[in-house]
Amino acid sequence: MERFTRLYLAIDATTRTSEKVSHLRDYFASAAPADAAWAVFFLTGHRLRRVITPKTLRAWVAEASGYPPWLITACRERVGDLAETMSLLLPAAETHDPLPLHRAVEERIAPLRRCDEETQRALVTATWAALPDDMRFVWNKLLLGSFRVGVGRRLVTRALAKVADIEPAIVAHRLMGGLTPTPEAYTQLVASEADVVEAGLRPYPFCLAHGLDDPPSETCGSRVDWQVEWKWDGIRAQLLRRGDDVVVWSRGEEIVNEQFPEIAAAGADLPPGTTLDGEILAWSDDRPLPFAALQRRLGRRMTQLALWTEVPVAFIAFDLLEQSGRDARERPLRERRAALETLLDGFDALSPLRPAPI
């Protein structure tokens, strides 16, 4: 926890991107893989599900500190952050436990969901008593599921790429679909480019649209080279067929096969080693339906066919990211588009897979 806490404080103390990346690089260059894996997990925005309520934690702080509950609540309102409030009000640490990050999570937080309340209280208060104020503050953040600091996936990716001496795009791809916080997963994440790391069922990083600072004529070349497409009001997704597996990934890196089983079923007819980038739309009579119709499919498992028929969907594919198991993103868009049209030309009109009109 000590090194991770120092990293947190260093990042929190600067607004300069270069300094944040430098702090991250220094941490990952020397951290044990078990700690680095959890650091990547938290720094890229993932959190553990909170098990103990803030009300219960405030009661334990009152018990450990001797302060009345009303004062704990008043301090929380004044400070604005429960994790910081608890770390300030608790008595000074009785000992200094050199607890590494992975043990602080795997031995002190993860087991709480399997414990009764009395065992939870004993484990949490024992951890409080063994950590200095700053480390206790960061651990409280992890415990509450409220850990945030001024970095995100992009800066973590840049730092890891520097440590591994590989292109950031490779790290970004390896991070897609989430990182299991284990030493083995972290070792694969920072493996050299020469070391083959299986793509598994990971999607590719989603390429997002952004505004131009200068007129298109100055930045995008001749108009005859442009490809103009509709802006669809649906869910950005990737459809993967690797081996016998088919996965529909949302832009939020969630697998949505159960919400859109007909798209997953159609994906089984793609050649192995294929990844399509596109948009999932509510679709009927060869036209898109309002997004409100698509929302009826979200968050639901298709255990009944009624909603499937009431709100039919289509996967409007606008790019071919992988073909025959090879990354196609470096090929010219014109070539990828031609290959996409050839690929989907073999699907009949009833298939939910169709190329985006241009």
KOLMILUM-877633 format. One record per residue (C-alpha): residue in three letters; residue number from 1; x, y, z. Coordinates in steps of 0.001 Angstrom, whole numbers, always signed. Layout:
REM residues N
['Ala'; NUM; [X; Y; Z]]
...
This chain:
REM residues 358
['Met'; 1; [+0; +0; +0]]
['Glu'; 2; [+2871; +2385; +703]]
['Arg'; 3; [+4127; +2651; -2885]]
['Phe'; 4; [+612; +2797; -4320]]
['Thr'; 5; [-255; +5538; -1827]]
['Arg'; 6; [+2827; +7526; -2851]]
['Leu'; 7; [+1760; +7134; -6478]]
['Tyr'; 8; [-1741; +8376; -5658]]
['Leu'; 9; [-430; +11434; -3808]]
['Ala'; 10; [+2095; +12258; -6542]]
['Ile'; 11; [-552; +12103; -9275]]
['Asp'; 12; [-2991; +14103; -7183]]
['Ala'; 13; [-386; +16832; -6645]]
['Thr'; 14; [+143; +17694; -10318]]
['Thr'; 15; [-1948; +18755; -13282]]
['Arg'; 16; [+791; +18148; -15847]]
['Thr'; 17; [+166; +15127; -18034]]
['Ser'; 18; [+3870; +14454; -18574]]
['Glu'; 19; [+4472; +14293; -14824]]
['Lys'; 20; [+1539; +11940; -14297]]
['Val'; 21; [+2831; +9591; -16991]]
['Ser'; 22; [+6303; +9758; -15446]]
['His'; 23; [+4958; +8838; -11998]]
['Leu'; 24; [+2986; +5953; -13484]]
['Arg'; 25; [+5982; +4712; -15457]]
['Asp'; 26; [+8224; +4773; -12383]]
['Tyr'; 27; [+5654; +2839; -10374]]
['Phe'; 28; [+5042; +129; -12971]]
['Ala'; 29; [+8751; -209; -13740]]
['Ser'; 30; [+9465; -1463; -10225]]
['Ala'; 31; [+6158; -2747; -8829]]
['Ala'; 32; [+5675; -6452; -8257]]
['Pro'; 33; [+3320; -7927; -10886]]
['Ala'; 34; [+755; -8807; -8203]]
['Asp'; 35; [+593; -5158; -7104]]
['Ala'; 36; [+863; -3731; -10622]]
['Ala'; 37; [-2129; -5795; -11765]]
['Trp'; 38; [-4376; -4285; -9099]]
['Ala'; 39; [-2959; -816; -9780]]
['Val'; 40; [-3948; -1120; -13452]]
['Phe'; 41; [-7371; -2360; -12373]]
['Phe'; 42; [-8070; +656; -10166]]
['Leu'; 43; [-6302; +3319; -12231]]
['Thr'; 44; [-8296; +2411; -15347]]
['Gly'; 45; [-11572; +3037; -13538]]
['His'; 46; [-12547; -397; -12236]]
['Arg'; 47; [-13843; -786; -8704]]
['Leu'; 48; [-14708; -3518; -6283]]
['Arg'; 49; [-18347; -3775; -5338]]
['Arg'; 50; [-18949; -2068; -2012]]
['Val'; 51; [-19960; -4553; +673]]
['Ile'; 52; [-20199; -2390; +3806]]
['Thr'; 53; [-22509; +616; +3871]]
['Pro'; 54; [-21211; +4110; +4707]]
['Lys'; 55; [-23598; +4189; +7679]]
['Thr'; 56; [-21997; +1080; +9146]]
['Leu'; 57; [-18490; +2414; +8553]]
['Arg'; 58; [-19363; +5691; +10285]]
['Ala'; 59; [-20600; +3707; +13285]]
['Trp'; 60; [-17322; +1760; +13433]]
['Val'; 61; [-15324; +4996; +13217]]
['Ala'; 62; [-17354; +6427; +16102]]
['Glu'; 63; [-16655; +3308; +18136]]
['Ala'; 64; [-12915; +3297; +17355]]
['Ser'; 65; [-12402; +7041; +17832]]
['Gly'; 66; [-14750; +7735; +20722]]
['Tyr'; 67; [-16391; +10594; +18825]]
['Pro'; 68; [-20211; +10742; +18846]]
['Pro'; 69; [-21975; +9711; +15625]]
['Trp'; 70; [-23376; +13209; +15049]]
['Leu'; 71; [-19847; +14615; +14992]]
['Ile'; 72; [-18741; +11981; +12458]]
['Thr'; 73; [-21634; +13030; +10218]]
['Ala'; 74; [-20869; +16738; +10665]]
['Cys'; 75; [-17203; +16186; +9804]]
['Arg'; 76; [-18181; +14186; +6734]]
['Glu'; 77; [-20355; +17057; +5529]]
['Arg'; 78; [-17553; +19535; +6154]]
['Val'; 79; [-14761; +17490; +4553]]
['Gly'; 80; [-16911; +16245; +1681]]
['Asp'; 81; [-15296; +12805; +1455]]
['Leu'; 82; [-16030; +9887; +3770]]
['Ala'; 83; [-12721; +8108; +3119]]
['Glu'; 84; [-10763; +11207; +4127]]
['Thr'; 85; [-13034; +11897; +7093]]
['Met'; 86; [-12484; +8404; +8462]]
['Ser'; 87; [-8716; +8582; +8036]]
['Leu'; 88; [-8598; +11928; +9890]]
['Leu'; 89; [-10790; +10916; +12822]]
['Leu'; 90; [-9419; +7454; +13533]]
['Pro'; 91; [-6690; +7101; +16168]]
['Ala'; 92; [-3084; +6980; +14988]]
['Ala'; 93; [-1907; +3590; +13767]]
['Glu'; 94; [-762; +1260; +16519]]
['Thr'; 95; [+1624; -574; +14189]]
['His'; 96; [+2899; -128; +10648]]
['Asp'; 97; [+1999; -3121; +8523]]
['Pro'; 98; [+4050; -3140; +5261]]
['Leu'; 99; [+953; -4381; +3478]]
['Pro'; 100; [+1445; -4605; -313]]
['Leu'; 101; [-1443; -3523; -2494]]
['His'; 102; [-2461; -7000; -3608]]
['Arg'; 103; [-2716; -8244; -16]]
['Ala'; 104; [-4584; -5097; +1038]]
['Val'; 105; [-7214; -6002; -1553]]
['Glu'; 106; [-7186; -9797; -1594]]
['Glu'; 107; [-6873; -10329; +2175]]
['Arg'; 108; [-8561; -7241; +3627]]
['Ile'; 109; [-11331; -6234; +1184]]
['Ala'; 110; [-12263; -9171; -1052]]
['Pro'; 111; [-13061; -11554; +1874]]
['Leu'; 112; [-15547; -9097; +3411]]
['Arg'; 113; [-18407; -10228; +1201]]
['Arg'; 114; [-18170; -13716; +2705]]
['Cys'; 115; [-18065; -12574; +6358]]
['Asp'; 116; [-20718; -11789; +8936]]
['Glu'; 117; [-20830; -8221; +10238]]
['Glu'; 118; [-18793; -8886; +13362]]
['Thr'; 119; [-15983; -10475; +11354]]
['Gln'; 120; [-16159; -7599; +8882]]
['Arg'; 121; [-15808; -5078; +11703]]
['Ala'; 122; [-12820; -6908; +13172]]
['Leu'; 123; [-11029; -7093; +9812]]
['Val'; 124; [-11668; -3452; +8895]]
['Thr'; 125; [-10730; -2004; +12282]]
['Ala'; 126; [-7584; -4154; +12439]]
['Thr'; 127; [-6551; -2777; +9043]]
['Trp'; 128; [-7222; +790; +10178]]
['Ala'; 129; [-5043; +213; +13248]]
['Ala'; 130; [-2133; -1032; +11125]]
['Leu'; 131; [-1995; +1682; +8444]]
['Pro'; 132; [-643; +5249; +8672]]
['Asp'; 133; [-3047; +8073; +7808]]
['Asp'; 134; [-2224; +8428; +4088]]
['Met'; 135; [-2288; +4689; +3433]]
['Arg'; 136; [-5477; +4366; +5447]]
['Phe'; 137; [-7059; +7125; +3339]]
['Val'; 138; [-6290; +5345; +52]]
['Trp'; 139; [-7364; +1968; +1454]]
['Asn'; 140; [-10651; +3546; +2559]]
['Lys'; 141; [-11159; +4727; -1021]]
['Leu'; 142; [-10716; +1181; -2280]]
['Leu'; 143; [-12993; -167; +450]]
['Leu'; 144; [-15771; +2297; -396]]
['Gly'; 145; [-15460; +1796; -4148]]
['Ser'; 146; [-14780; +5528; -4502]]
['Phe'; 147; [-11167; +5454; -5692]]
['Arg'; 148; [-10521; +8152; -8296]]
['Val'; 149; [-7408; +10054; -9256]]
['Gly'; 150; [-6522; +12308; -12162]]
['Val'; 151; [-5556; +9635; -14675]]
['Gly'; 152; [-7475; +7304; -16930]]
['Arg'; 153; [-6892; +4477; -19324]]
['Arg'; 154; [-5116; +6659; -21880]]
['Leu'; 155; [-2361; +7797; -19501]]
['Val'; 156; [-1988; +4344; -17953]]
['Thr'; 157; [-1635; +2926; -21463]]
['Arg'; 158; [+1100; +5421; -22311]]
['Ala'; 159; [+3014; +4627; -19133]]
['Leu'; 160; [+2771; +857; -19608]]
['Ala'; 161; [+3906; +1204; -23222]]
['Lys'; 162; [+7021; +3041; -22022]]
['Val'; 163; [+7738; +344; -19440]]
['Ala'; 164; [+7279; -2483; -21950]]
['Asp'; 165; [+8886; -562; -24845]]
['Ile'; 166; [+5989; -1353; -27163]]
['Glu'; 167; [+3479; +776; -29044]]
['Pro'; 168; [+609; +2225; -26959]]
['Ala'; 169; [-1858; +745; -29464]]
['Ile'; 170; [-703; -2752; -28493]]
['Val'; 171; [-1250; -2061; -24793]]
['Ala'; 172; [-4635; -483; -25546]]
['His'; 173; [-5726; -3618; -27392]]
['Arg'; 174; [-4529; -5891; -24594]]
['Leu'; 175; [-6500; -3835; -22068]]
['Met'; 176; [-9759; -4144; -23985]]
['Gly'; 177; [-12349; -6284; -22270]]
['Gly'; 178; [-10838; -5586; -18867]]
['Leu'; 179; [-7770; -6891; -17070]]
['Thr'; 180; [-8050; -9734; -14595]]
['Pro'; 181; [-5921; -8441; -11685]]
['Thr'; 182; [-3472; -11331; -11497]]
['Pro'; 183; [+329; -11407; -11874]]
['Glu'; 184; [-12; -13598; -14958]]
['Ala'; 185; [-2405; -11181; -16669]]
['Tyr'; 186; [-150; -8215; -15924]]
['Thr'; 187; [+2911; -10046; -17240]]
['Gln'; 188; [+1088; -10671; -20515]]
['Leu'; 189; [-57; -7057; -20622]]
['Val'; 190; [+3528; -5754; -20657]]
['Ala'; 191; [+5065; -8579; -22685]]
['Ser'; 192; [+7351; -7418; -25471]]
['Glu'; 193; [+5892; -7183; -28952]]
['Ala'; 194; [+7981; -10177; -29983]]
['Asp'; 195; [+6224; -12303; -27376]]
['Val'; 196; [+2964; -13486; -28896]]
['Val'; 197; [+9; -12639; -26670]]
['Glu'; 198; [-3178; -14341; -27776]]
['Ala'; 199; [-6019; -11937; -28481]]
['Gly'; 200; [-8487; -14338; -26904]]
['Leu'; 201; [-11920; -12758; -27152]]
['Arg'; 202; [-10774; -9183; -26564]]
['Pro'; 203; [-12232; -6484; -28824]]
['Tyr'; 204; [-10145; -3782; -30464]]
['Pro'; 205; [-10063; -253; -29022]]
['Phe'; 206; [-13064; +1667; -30307]]
['Cys'; 207; [-12098; +4463; -32700]]
['Leu'; 208; [-14237; +7457; -31759]]
['Ala'; 209; [-15210; +10515; -33776]]
['His'; 210; [-13851; +13906; -32804]]
['Gly'; 211; [-14173; +17460; -34028]]
['Leu'; 212; [-11663; +19112; -36344]]
['Asp'; 213; [-9771; +22247; -35361]]
['Asp'; 214; [-9304; +23273; -38999]]
['Pro'; 215; [-11599; +23119; -42050]]
['Pro'; 216; [-11945; +19581; -43500]]
['Ser'; 217; [-10425; +20743; -46779]]
['Glu'; 218; [-7181; +21484; -44915]]
['Thr'; 219; [-6986; +18320; -42822]]
['Cys'; 220; [-8795; +15554; -44713]]
['Gly'; 221; [-7424; +15900; -48221]]
['Ser'; 222; [-9470; +15915; -51396]]
['Arg'; 223; [-13198; +15268; -51118]]
['Val'; 224; [-12959; +12494; -53685]]
['Asp'; 225; [-11076; +10472; -51044]]
['Trp'; 226; [-13679; +10948; -48318]]
['Gln'; 227; [-16101; +8275; -47161]]
['Val'; 228; [-19310; +9834; -45857]]
['Glu'; 229; [-21603; +7817; -43606]]
['Trp'; 230; [-24735; +8348; -41561]]
['Lys'; 231; [-24475; +9069; -37838]]
['Trp'; 232; [-26542; +6282; -36310]]
['Asp'; 233; [-28443; +6565; -33034]]
['Gly'; 234; [-27757; +3148; -31575]]
['Ile'; 235; [-25136; +1238; -29590]]
['Arg'; 236; [-21569; +1105; -30834]]
['Ala'; 237; [-20414; -2506; -30862]]
['Gln'; 238; [-17931; -5012; -32216]]
['Leu'; 239; [-18882; -8478; -33418]]
['Leu'; 240; [-16096; -11058; -33027]]
['Arg'; 241; [-15846; -14576; -34397]]
['Arg'; 242; [-12702; -16284; -33129]]
['Gly'; 243; [-12525; -20037; -33397]]
['Asp'; 244; [-15949; -21364; -32462]]
['Asp'; 245; [-16684; -18415; -30170]]
['Val'; 246; [-18819; -15401; -31041]]
['Val'; 247; [-18914; -12308; -28838]]
['Val'; 248; [-20818; -9043; -29182]]
['Trp'; 249; [-18951; -6305; -27299]]
['Ser'; 250; [-20472; -2924; -26477]]
['Arg'; 251; [-18372; +219; -26438]]
['Gly'; 252; [-18618; +58; -22642]]
['Glu'; 253; [-16711; -3254; -22871]]
['Glu'; 254; [-19658; -5368; -21841]]
['Ile'; 255; [-20613; -8616; -23548]]
['Val'; 256; [-24191; -8191; -24805]]
['Asn'; 257; [-24830; -11565; -26446]]
['Glu'; 258; [-27833; -12166; -24204]]
['Gln'; 259; [-29427; -8832; -25091]]
['Phe'; 260; [-28912; -9381; -28827]]
['Pro'; 261; [-28891; -13153; -29434]]
['Glu'; 262; [-29839; -12852; -33111]]
['Ile'; 263; [-26690; -10820; -33786]]
['Ala'; 264; [-24556; -13368; -31949]]
['Ala'; 265; [-26233; -16160; -33921]]
['Ala'; 266; [-25533; -14384; -37209]]
['Gly'; 267; [-21921; -13907; -36134]]
['Ala'; 268; [-21511; -17678; -36085]]
['Asp'; 269; [-21793; -17563; -39892]]
['Leu'; 270; [-18788; -15254; -40200]]
['Pro'; 271; [-15432; -16847; -41060]]
['Pro'; 272; [-13272; -17535; -37980]]
['Gly'; 273; [-10873; -14690; -37276]]
['Thr'; 274; [-13315; -11905; -38172]]
['Thr'; 275; [-14108; -8714; -36257]]
['Leu'; 276; [-16692; -6193; -37433]]
['Asp'; 277; [-17079; -2670; -36080]]
['Gly'; 278; [-20548; -1218; -36263]]
['Glu'; 279; [-23734; -6; -34625]]
['Ile'; 280; [-26616; -1989; -33146]]
['Leu'; 281; [-29942; -405; -34073]]
['Ala'; 282; [-33582; -1202; -33533]]
['Trp'; 283; [-34509; -1965; -37142]]
['Ser'; 284; [-37705; -2738; -39021]]
['Asp'; 285; [-38894; -2443; -42632]]
['Asp'; 286; [-35347; -1666; -43742]]
['Arg'; 287; [-35033; +1452; -41606]]
['Pro'; 288; [-33891; +2331; -38078]]
['Leu'; 289; [-36369; +2748; -35247]]
['Pro'; 290; [-36046; +5364; -32471]]
['Phe'; 291; [-33413; +4733; -29816]]
['Ala'; 292; [-36200; +4457; -27241]]
['Ala'; 293; [-37224; +1197; -28900]]
['Leu'; 294; [-33688; -170; -28600]]
['Gln'; 295; [-33604; +725; -24912]]
['Arg'; 296; [-36253; -1913; -24282]]
['Arg'; 297; [-33626; -4533; -25148]]
['Leu'; 298; [-30925; -3167; -22857]]
['Gly'; 299; [-30159; -4804; -19545]]
['Arg'; 300; [-32461; -7728; -20276]]
['Arg'; 301; [-31744; -11345; -20943]]
['Met'; 302; [-33609; -12703; -23919]]
['Thr'; 303; [-35248; -15577; -22106]]
['Gln'; 304; [-38468; -14946; -24042]]
['Leu'; 305; [-38933; -14398; -27750]]
['Ala'; 306; [-41651; -11747; -27357]]
['Leu'; 307; [-39296; -8779; -27071]]
['Trp'; 308; [-37076; -10224; -29784]]
['Thr'; 309; [-39936; -10028; -32281]]
['Glu'; 310; [-41382; -6750; -30958]]
['Val'; 311; [-38044; -4921; -31252]]
['Pro'; 312; [-35983; -6467; -34070]]
['Val'; 313; [-32404; -5257; -34356]]
['Ala'; 314; [-29680; -4994; -36970]]
['Phe'; 315; [-25899; -4758; -36804]]
['Ile'; 316; [-24894; -2021; -39248]]
['Ala'; 317; [-21242; -2763; -39992]]
['Phe'; 318; [-19040; +96; -41106]]
['Asp'; 319; [-15569; -1415; -40786]]
['Leu'; 320; [-13667; -4687; -40919]]
['Leu'; 321; [-11063; -4696; -38148]]
['Glu'; 322; [-9846; -8275; -38418]]
['Gln'; 323; [-9852; -10696; -41324]]
['Ser'; 324; [-8589; -14284; -41334]]
['Gly'; 325; [-7271; -13750; -37816]]
['Arg'; 326; [-5090; -10781; -38807]]
['Asp'; 327; [-5374; -7192; -37648]]
['Ala'; 328; [-6677; -5261; -40675]]
['Arg'; 329; [-6619; -1770; -39179]]
['Glu'; 330; [-3428; -703; -40973]]
['Arg'; 331; [-4927; -1480; -44375]]
['Pro'; 332; [-6463; +1477; -46261]]
['Leu'; 333; [-10118; +2107; -45458]]
['Arg'; 334; [-11005; +1650; -49127]]
['Glu'; 335; [-9639; -1916; -49021]]
['Arg'; 336; [-11335; -2726; -45735]]
['Arg'; 337; [-14644; -1416; -47044]]
['Ala'; 338; [-14416; -3533; -50199]]
['Ala'; 339; [-13591; -6625; -48127]]
['Leu'; 340; [-16493; -5858; -45772]]
['Glu'; 341; [-18971; -5626; -48637]]
['Thr'; 342; [-17699; -8870; -50150]]
['Leu'; 343; [-17971; -10606; -46786]]
['Leu'; 344; [-21535; -9491; -46059]]
['Asp'; 345; [-22733; -10000; -49616]]
['Gly'; 346; [-23116; -13677; -48763]]
['Phe'; 347; [-25746; -12967; -46078]]
['Asp'; 348; [-29400; -12950; -47095]]
['Ala'; 349; [-31812; -10055; -46619]]
['Leu'; 350; [-33207; -11542; -43400]]
['Ser'; 351; [-29839; -11464; -41659]]
['Pro'; 352; [-29330; -8734; -39034]]
['Leu'; 353; [-25834; -8131; -40459]]
['Arg'; 354; [-25592; -5514; -43174]]
['Pro'; 355; [-22994; -2986; -44336]]
['Ala'; 356; [-23535; +667; -43509]]
['Pro'; 357; [-24647; +2652; -46546]]
['Ile'; 358; [-22131; +5222; -47783]]
